Amino acid sequence: MKKLVNKMRGESFTGSLMASPYIIYFSLFIAFPIGFSFVLMFHKWNIITPMEWVGLRNFVRLANDAQFFKAIWNTLTFLVIHIPLQIIVALLLAIGLNQKIRFRGFFRSLYFMPVIVSGVVITILWRQLYGFETGLLNMLLLKIGMDKIPWINDPDWAMPSIAIMATWKNVGLYVILFLVGLQNIPRFLYEAADIDGAGPLQKFWHITIPALNNTVVLVMTLSTIGGFSLFIEPFVMTGGGPMNSTLSAMLYIYNQAFYFGHMGYSATLGIFFAGIVLMVILVQKKLVEQD
C-alpha cells in the first residue's frame, strides 16, 4: 500500500512538473494582466507616477466618450464587410481546391502564404497598392479607362479597403478549415443526390452547407475575434484616419494607454470591449449554430 501511495505521489509530481511551463505562462501572461486590469479600472496611472484611486470616474468617462463609441462603430462596420467576404471567398476557394486539379498542393500553399507573413509587411505592401497617384490598383483602373479610387484617402472607402486587405491576408487559414470540413462530408450523400437527380446547386445548398455548419460557426467566431482585434492595419496604413473613419476600438485603446498615458482608463475600455466581443460571439453562435 505504501509503495502504491509513493508511486501515485511520484506520478502527481511528474505531471505537475510537466504542466509547470504552461502554468507559469498562464500566470504571468494571462491571469496577472487580467487581474491587474481590474485593479487599474479604479485607478489613474501613467506608469511613471504612483497610482491614484479614482473610484468610478473611469466608467463615467467611458459612458461619455463619443470617440470610443465611434471606434466601436468603425470596428462593427469592418466586421459587417469582412466576415461575409471572408466566408464566401474562403468557401469558394476551398471548393475549387477540393477538386482534382493540377498543382493542387502548390495552390493550397500559395493561398496560405499571406497568413504566415508579418502583418506589418502585408499592410505596408497594400498601402503601396492603394496609393492614389502611383498605386498599382489605380494605375490598372486608368489602363482600362476607369477613374482612380481614393482607397484609403476617403472616409467612405477607407474601411472597406482595409477589410479587403484583411480578407486577402487571412483567407488561407479559413480555406484550410473549409477544406477539412469538405473532406469530412460522406461521399454517399452526393451519390444518393445524384441518383435522385439533384443538380450542383441543390447539392450545395442541401448537403454541403448543412454539413459545414460547424465549420461556418468556427470561421465566424475566429473572424469575429480577429476583426475585433483590428489594430495593425489601421495603425500602419491610415493611423485611424481619414477623419477617424478607420479608428478601430483596439487602436483607440492603444492610443489611450501608450500615447496619452491613461493606463487606468485604457484598462476600463479594454474590459468593456471584451464584454462586447463575448456578447457578439454568443449571439452569432446562437443564430448560426444548428442542433
Secondary structure by P-SEA (a helix, b strand, c coil): caaaaaaaaaaaaaaaaaaaaaaaaaacccaaaaaaaaaaccbbbccccccccccaaaaaaaaacaaaaaaaaaaaaaaaacaaaaaaaaaaaaaaaaccccaaaaaaaaaaccccccaaaaaaaaaaaacccccaaaaaaaaabbbbbccccccccaaaaaaaaaaaacaaaaaaaaaaaaaaccaaaaaaaaaacccaaaaaaccccccaaaaaaaaaaaaaaaaaacccccccccccccccccccaaaaaaaacccccaaaaaaaaaaaaaaaaaaaaaaaaaacccc
